[in-house]
C-alpha cells in the first residue's frame, strides 16, 4: 500500500498536499468594491424614484410625448409645411385629425413637429447650461483668488443685464433660426446656476479627498472633473431636468411674442402664438398646442420632484433605504 505521507530533507514525515487551492471567484476580478458600491447606490436611487407615483407617471407621460414627437411626423397624412388650400381653418375630422391652421397646414403634423423642435431646444440648452454652469462654478470655487473674483464679477454683471430683451433682439435679427436661438439661450442662461454651483463647491473643496488630490499634483480641471462635480451631481441632475422646463417656457414666450422660432419652421410656442388670436373662431388651433405644452412641462416637473426625493438622502418622500 502506497504511503500517504512523504518525507522531507530532514526525514520528518509530513502530509502530502494533493488538493489544489480553491480558485478565486471570477466575480472578484470583474467588479471591485467601488463598482459594486456604485451599482447599489444607483439601485437605491431607482427604487426610491419608482416609489414616487407622480414621478413615474410624469416619466411615462414624457416618454409618450417624446414618442409622439418622433413618430408623429411619419404617421401624419400631410407634412408640417404642406398646405391644403381646400381646408383652411377646418375643424378636426376627416383627413385632418386635429384640424388645420389659418394657412391650411395640418395641425397634427405641425404639432408633432413642434414637439420635436421644442424638445430639441429644451434638451440641448439645458444640457449645455448645466455643463457650463457646473464647470465654471466649480472651477471658481476650487481655484479661488483673482480667478474666482473675475468669474463672480462677470456672473454678477450678466445677472443684472436685461437678458430677455437681448434674447428678443438677437433672435429677431437671426430670422427665427432655432440653432441661433439655442446659442443665445445658452449664452444668457448659465449665470444663475453657476452662482449656485459655486456656493455648493465651496464646501466640497475643503474635504480631505480634494486636499489629497491637490497635494498629489493634479491640475484644477482634473480635480473639478473627478472630485468636485461628482459630489454635486445630484443637484446638477435636478437642474438639468428643471432646465428643460424653463427652456421650453422661455422658447414658448419668445415664439409667442414673435421673437423665437418662425415660419416655415414651427414650435409649440409658435403654434400657441398663432392660435391665440383665433381662440374663439378656431379654438383647436390654440388648445391642442397649449394642452400639449402644459402636459409636457408638468410631467417634467414631476420627474424633477421625483429625482430630488430619490437623490436627497435626507428626504423621506422616497421611503427608507
Secondary structure, DSSP 8 states (H G I E B T S, - for coil): ---SEEE-TTS-EEE---S------HHHHH--HHHHHHHHHHHHHHHHHHT-HHHHHHHHHHHHHHHHHHHHHHHSSS-TT-B-TT-SS--SBTTBTT-B-TTSBBHHHHHHHHHHHHHHHHHHHHHHHHHHHHHHHHHHHHH-HHHHHHHHHHHHHHHHS-HHHHHHHHHHHTTS-HHHHHHHHHHTTSHHHHHHHHHHHHHHTTSHHHHHHHHTT--HHHHIIIIIGGGGHHHHHHHHHHHHHHHHHHHHHHHHTTSSS-TTS--HHHHHHHHHTTTTTSTHHHHHHHHHHHHHHHHHHHHHHHHHHHH-TT--TT---
